[in-house]
């Protein structure tokens, strides 16, 4: 191993561990990105593609989904790599040889924590700089898919709802996305229709959140009887939530994917109007907690390896995988609880990091007692 480029303050052990960890982090990250993209393709994009969406635009969506996948996958890839490397070193008695050579057990922490901080910074800047841009590009591409062919969201003869809860029926869809034979019905539960709008043609504009109608008629009912009939040449119906209802498209940028400045401004705006900000405040805390999870993971993994060495119990690959993905279980639960206001946003965002750090501290203390 050539150490002619050795960093100041780093010894052979530090460089050895870093060189062992980096390839595994990259490999783990690649696997996680592929898993995230595969899940998106199966759950969301495949149904849209089956409805006639452009394969090129679907490929663009997948490409723009890579930065969010990197942000989610980097800390997990680090945990996987550290557990795997230290498990191998323990099974091959490398750690025992280091300890027999007079190297203190906690000396293993230094290179892991250095790499953990580097991963945390990389993840933070990815989430701050690349993810907001990618999220905007995802929305633009989704709108382009819909504008190119509204049949991605609607099919002739199907019924969907507009932003006001009215049922919309489209008889046919022509070339260029022209809708024909449109019927819109306003109904209340267990009551006859209160309003029926018919139009000869229409054009869906997801970017503006409207359905433009042409050559139509509006009939108002009272107790099931028509009371007013109005004809129109042009009209508009709001369908701002259509993109979120159909096709599996997200419709808007998630709060955690917003830049810090914009997220803080939205929190201040909502608070000024007395609107609860549990979701936004949890997202703000997650912007810092999720990248720094890599530091908690690194500390936990070293403590777990030392505990296994002192207790004589090694880590198999199955345990490595279980511990690697256990983070998602705690992360998902606390994220939902924070967004719903069940627990403070600070606790919701930082609890998984604290749990891993606490578990690492307990394991480290037990390993020194034995």
C-alpha positions as CSV (number, residue, x, y, z in Angstrom):
1,X,0.0,0.0,0.0
2,X,1.5,3.3,-1.1
3,X,1.1,6.0,1.4
4,X,3.2,8.7,-0.3
5,X,0.0,10.8,-0.4
6,X,-0.6,10.4,3.3
7,X,-2.8,13.0,4.9
8,X,-1.4,15.0,7.8
9,X,-2.2,13.4,11.1
10,X,-3.4,10.1,9.6
11,X,-1.5,6.9,10.2
12,X,-1.4,3.6,8.4
13,X,-4.4,2.2,10.3
14,X,-6.5,5.3,9.4
15,X,-5.6,5.1,5.7
16,X,-6.1,1.3,5.7
17,X,-9.6,1.6,7.1
18,X,-10.6,4.5,4.9
19,X,-9.3,2.6,1.8
20,X,-11.3,-0.5,2.9
21,X,-14.5,1.5,3.6
22,X,-14.7,3.9,0.5
23,X,-15.3,1.2,-2.1
24,X,-17.9,-0.5,0.0
25,X,-19.7,2.8,0.6
26,X,-19.8,3.5,-3.1
27,X,-21.0,0.0,-3.9
28,X,-23.7,0.2,-1.2
29,X,-24.8,3.6,-2.4
30,X,-25.1,2.2,-6.0
31,X,-27.2,-0.7,-4.8
32,X,-29.4,1.6,-2.8
33,X,-29.9,4.0,-5.6
34,X,-30.9,1.1,-7.9
35,X,-33.3,-0.2,-5.3
36,X,-34.9,3.3,-4.9
37,X,-35.2,3.7,-8.6
38,X,-36.6,0.2,-9.1
39,X,-39.2,0.9,-6.4
40,X,-40.2,4.1,-8.1
41,X,-40.4,2.4,-11.5
42,X,-42.6,-0.4,-10.3
43,X,-44.9,1.7,-8.0
44,X,-45.3,4.9,-9.9
45,X,-43.6,5.1,-13.3
46,X,-44.5,1.7,-14.8
47,X,-48.3,2.4,-14.6
48,X,-47.8,5.8,-16.3
49,X,-45.6,4.2,-19.0
50,X,-48.3,1.6,-19.6
51,X,-50.8,4.4,-20.2
52,X,-48.7,5.8,-23.0
53,X,-46.2,8.1,-21.5
54,X,-43.0,8.8,-23.4
55,X,-40.2,6.4,-22.4
56,X,-37.7,9.3,-22.8
57,X,-39.6,11.4,-20.3
58,X,-39.8,8.4,-17.9
59,X,-36.1,8.1,-18.2
60,X,-35.7,11.8,-17.4
61,X,-37.8,11.2,-14.3
62,X,-35.6,8.4,-13.2
63,X,-32.4,10.5,-13.8
64,X,-33.8,13.4,-11.7
65,X,-34.7,10.9,-8.9
66,X,-31.0,10.1,-8.4
67,X,-30.0,13.1,-6.2
68,X,-32.9,12.4,-3.7
69,X,-31.8,8.7,-3.7
70,X,-28.2,9.7,-3.0
71,X,-29.3,11.8,0.0
72,X,-31.3,8.9,1.4
73,X,-28.7,6.3,0.6
74,X,-25.4,7.8,1.7
75,X,-25.7,7.4,5.5
76,X,-27.2,3.9,5.1
77,X,-24.3,2.9,2.7
78,X,-21.8,4.1,5.3
79,X,-23.4,2.0,8.1
80,X,-23.5,-1.0,5.8
81,X,-19.8,-0.5,4.8
82,X,-18.5,0.0,8.4
83,X,-20.4,-3.0,9.7
84,X,-19.2,-5.2,6.9
85,X,-15.5,-4.1,7.1
86,X,-15.3,-4.4,10.9
87,X,-17.1,-7.7,10.8
88,X,-14.6,-9.1,8.3
89,X,-11.7,-7.7,10.3
90,X,-13.0,-9.3,13.5
91,X,-13.6,-12.7,11.8
92,X,-10.0,-12.6,10.3
93,X,-8.6,-11.6,13.7
94,X,-7.3,-8.3,12.4
95,X,-8.8,-6.4,15.2
96,X,-7.2,-8.8,17.8
97,X,-3.9,-8.3,16.1
98,X,-4.3,-4.5,16.4
99,X,-5.2,-4.8,20.0
100,X,-2.2,-7.1,20.7
101,X,0.0,-4.6,19.0
102,X,-0.9,-2.0,21.6
103,X,-3.4,0.0,19.6
104,X,-6.3,1.2,21.8
105,X,-9.8,0.0,20.8
106,X,-11.2,3.5,20.5
107,X,-8.4,4.2,18.0
108,X,-10.7,2.6,15.4
109,X,-13.2,5.4,15.9
110,X,-11.0,8.1,14.4
111,X,-10.9,7.1,10.7
112,X,-14.6,6.0,10.8
113,X,-15.7,9.3,12.3
114,X,-13.6,11.3,9.8
115,X,-15.3,9.4,6.9
116,X,-18.7,9.8,8.6
117,X,-18.3,13.5,8.8
118,X,-17.2,13.6,5.1
119,X,-20.3,11.6,4.2
120,X,-22.5,13.9,6.3
121,X,-21.2,17.0,4.6
122,X,-21.6,15.4,1.1
123,X,-25.1,14.4,2.0
124,X,-26.0,17.8,3.3
125,X,-24.8,19.7,0.3
126,X,-26.4,17.2,-2.0
127,X,-29.7,17.7,-0.2
128,X,-29.3,21.5,-0.2
129,X,-28.0,22.1,-3.7
130,X,-28.9,19.2,-6.0
131,X,-32.2,17.8,-4.5
132,X,-34.2,21.1,-4.8
133,X,-33.2,21.5,-8.5
134,X,-33.9,17.8,-9.2
135,X,-37.4,18.1,-7.5
136,X,-38.3,21.1,-9.7
137,X,-37.1,19.1,-12.8
138,X,-39.2,16.2,-11.7
139,X,-42.3,18.4,-11.5
140,X,-41.6,20.0,-14.9
141,X,-41.2,16.6,-16.5
142,X,-44.4,15.3,-14.9
143,X,-46.3,18.2,-16.3
144,X,-44.7,17.7,-19.7
145,X,-45.8,14.0,-19.6
146,X,-49.4,15.1,-18.9
147,X,-49.4,17.9,-21.4
148,X,-48.0,15.6,-24.1
149,X,-50.8,13.1,-23.6
150,X,-53.6,13.7,-21.0
151,X,-54.4,10.0,-21.4
152,X,-51.6,9.4,-18.9
153,X,-54.0,10.7,-16.2
154,X,-57.5,10.0,-17.7
155,X,-59.1,7.5,-20.0
156,X,-62.2,7.9,-22.1
157,X,-65.3,6.8,-20.2
158,X,-63.7,7.1,-16.7
159,X,-64.9,9.4,-14.0
160,X,-62.5,11.6,-11.9
161,X,-63.0,14.6,-9.6
162,X,-62.0,18.2,-9.8
163,X,-60.7,20.4,-7.1
164,X,-64.2,21.2,-5.9
165,X,-65.1,17.5,-5.6
166,X,-67.3,17.5,-8.7
167,X,-67.4,14.3,-10.8
168,X,-66.0,14.7,-14.3
169,X,-66.9,12.3,-17.1
170,X,-65.0,12.4,-20.5
171,X,-66.5,10.6,-23.4
172,X,-63.5,10.7,-25.7
173,X,-59.9,12.0,-26.0
174,X,-58.7,13.2,-29.5
175,X,-55.3,14.0,-30.9
176,X,-53.3,16.7,-29.2
177,X,-55.1,15.9,-25.9
178,X,-58.5,17.4,-27.0
179,X,-61.3,16.2,-24.7
180,X,-64.8,15.7,-26.0
181,X,-68.2,15.0,-24.5
182,X,-67.5,16.4,-21.1
183,X,-70.1,16.1,-18.3
184,X,-69.5,17.6,-14.8
185,X,-71.8,16.8,-11.9
186,X,-72.0,18.5,-8.5
187,X,-73.6,16.1,-6.0
188,X,-74.1,15.9,-2.2
189,X,-74.3,12.7,-0.2
190,X,-77.7,11.0,-0.6
191,X,-79.1,13.9,-2.6
192,X,-79.8,14.5,-6.3
193,X,-77.4,16.6,-8.4
194,X,-77.3,20.3,-7.6
195,X,-75.5,21.3,-10.8
196,X,-74.7,19.7,-14.2
197,X,-72.2,21.2,-16.7
198,X,-71.9,19.8,-20.2
199,X,-69.3,20.8,-22.8
200,X,-68.7,19.8,-26.3
201,X,-64.9,20.0,-25.9
202,X,-62.2,20.9,-23.4
203,X,-58.4,21.1,-22.9
204,X,-56.6,19.9,-19.7
205,X,-53.9,22.3,-18.5
206,X,-52.1,20.6,-15.5
207,X,-49.5,23.3,-15.4
208,X,-52.3,25.9,-14.6
209,X,-54.5,23.4,-12.7
210,X,-57.5,24.0,-14.9
211,X,-59.8,22.3,-17.4
212,X,-60.8,24.8,-20.2
213,X,-64.3,24.1,-21.5
214,X,-65.8,25.2,-24.8
215,X,-69.4,25.3,-26.2
216,X,-71.3,24.2,-23.1
217,X,-74.3,24.5,-20.9
218,X,-74.8,24.8,-17.1
219,X,-78.0,23.5,-15.4
220,X,-78.7,24.3,-11.8
221,X,-81.1,22.0,-9.9
222,X,-83.2,22.4,-6.7
223,X,-84.9,19.4,-5.2
224,X,-84.1,17.5,-8.4
225,X,-85.7,20.0,-10.7
226,X,-83.9,22.4,-13.1
227,X,-84.1,26.1,-11.9
228,X,-81.6,27.8,-14.2
229,X,-80.0,27.0,-17.5
230,X,-77.0,29.0,-18.8
231,X,-75.1,28.5,-22.1
232,X,-71.4,29.5,-22.5
233,X,-68.8,29.5,-25.2
234,X,-65.8,29.3,-22.8
235,X,-65.3,28.3,-19.2
236,X,-62.8,26.9,-16.7
237,X,-62.9,24.3,-14.0
238,X,-60.2,24.0,-11.4
239,X,-58.5,20.6,-11.3
240,X,-55.4,21.6,-9.3
241,X,-55.4,18.3,-7.4
242,X,-55.8,16.1,-10.4
243,X,-52.1,15.4,-10.7
244,X,-52.0,14.2,-7.1
245,X,-55.1,12.0,-7.5
246,X,-54.2,10.1,-10.6
247,X,-51.2,8.5,-12.1
248,X,-49.1,8.3,-8.9
249,X,-47.4,11.7,-9.6
250,X,-46.4,13.7,-6.5
251,X,-47.8,17.0,-7.6
252,X,-45.6,19.2,-5.5
253,X,-42.2,19.4,-3.9
254,X,-41.9,17.7,-0.5
255,X,-41.0,20.2,2.3
256,X,-37.8,18.3,3.1
257,X,-36.6,18.8,-0.5
258,X,-36.9,22.6,-0.4
259,X,-33.9,24.8,0.1
260,X,-33.3,25.9,3.7
261,X,-34.1,29.5,3.1
262,X,-37.4,28.8,1.4
263,X,-38.4,26.2,4.0
264,X,-37.7,28.7,6.8
265,X,-39.7,31.4,5.0
266,X,-42.7,29.1,4.6
267,X,-42.6,28.2,8.3
268,X,-42.6,31.9,9.2
269,X,-45.4,32.6,6.8
270,X,-47.6,29.8,8.2
271,X,-46.8,30.8,11.8
272,X,-47.8,34.4,11.1
273,X,-51.3,33.2,10.1
274,X,-51.6,30.8,13.0
275,X,-51.4,27.7,10.8
276,X,-49.8,24.5,12.3
277,X,-46.3,23.9,11.0
278,X,-45.5,20.4,12.4
279,X,-44.7,19.0,8.9
280,X,-42.5,21.9,7.9
281,X,-40.6,22.1,11.2
282,X,-40.0,18.3,11.1
283,X,-38.7,18.7,7.6
284,X,-36.4,21.5,8.7
285,X,-34.9,19.4,11.5
286,X,-34.6,16.5,9.1
287,X,-32.4,18.6,6.8
288,X,-29.7,18.4,9.4
289,X,-30.5,15.2,11.3
290,X,-30.5,12.9,8.3
291,X,-27.0,13.7,6.9
292,X,-25.6,13.6,10.5
293,X,-27.1,10.1,10.9
294,X,-23.9,8.9,9.3
295,X,-21.9,10.1,12.3
296,X,-24.2,8.2,14.7
297,X,-24.0,5.1,12.4
298,X,-20.2,5.2,12.4
299,X,-20.0,5.4,16.1
300,X,-22.6,2.7,16.6
301,X,-20.9,0.3,14.1
302,X,-17.4,0.6,15.8
303,X,-19.0,0.1,19.2
304,X,-20.9,-2.9,18.0
305,X,-17.8,-4.5,16.5
306,X,-15.8,-4.0,19.7
307,X,-18.6,-5.4,21.8
308,X,-18.8,-8.5,19.5
309,X,-15.1,-9.0,19.7
310,X,-15.0,-8.8,23.5
311,X,-18.1,-11.0,23.9
312,X,-17.0,-13.5,21.3
313,X,-20.1,-13.1,19.1
314,X,-19.5,-12.1,15.5
315,X,-21.7,-10.3,13.1
316,X,-23.1,-12.3,10.2
317,X,-24.2,-10.7,6.9
318,X,-27.8,-11.2,7.9
319,X,-27.3,-9.1,11.0
320,X,-25.4,-6.5,9.0
321,X,-28.4,-6.2,6.6
322,X,-30.9,-6.1,9.5
323,X,-29.0,-3.3,11.3
324,X,-28.5,-1.4,8.0
325,X,-32.2,-1.2,7.2
326,X,-33.5,-1.0,10.8
327,X,-32.9,2.8,10.5
328,X,-35.7,3.1,8.0
329,X,-38.2,1.6,10.4
330,X,-37.5,4.1,13.2
331,X,-37.0,6.9,10.7
332,X,-40.4,6.3,9.1
333,X,-42.3,6.1,12.4
334,X,-40.8,9.2,13.9
335,X,-41.2,11.2,10.7
336,X,-44.9,10.4,10.6
337,X,-45.4,11.2,14.3
338,X,-43.6,14.5,13.9
339,X,-45.6,15.5,10.8
340,X,-48.8,14.8,12.6
341,X,-47.8,16.8,15.7
342,X,-47.8,13.7,18.0
343,X,-44.2,14.5,19.1
344,X,-42.1,17.7,18.8
345,X,-40.4,18.1,15.4
346,X,-37.0,18.2,17.2
347,X,-37.6,14.8,18.7
348,X,-39.1,13.3,15.5
349,X,-36.1,14.3,13.4
350,X,-33.2,13.5,15.8
351,X,-34.6,10.5,17.7
352,X,-33.2,7.9,15.2
353,X,-29.7,9.4,15.5
354,X,-29.9,9.6,19.2
355,X,-31.1,6.0,19.5
356,X,-28.1,4.8,17.5
357,X,-25.7,7.0,19.4
358,X,-27.1,5.8,22.8
359,X,-27.0,2.2,21.7
360,X,-23.4,2.7,20.6
361,X,-22.5,4.2,24.0
362,X,-24.0,1.3,25.8
363,X,-22.2,-1.2,23.7
364,X,-18.9,0.6,24.1
365,X,-19.3,0.7,27.9
366,X,-20.0,-3.0,28.0
367,X,-17.1,-3.8,25.8
368,X,-14.7,-2.1,28.2
369,X,-16.2,-3.8,31.2
370,X,-15.5,-7.3,29.8
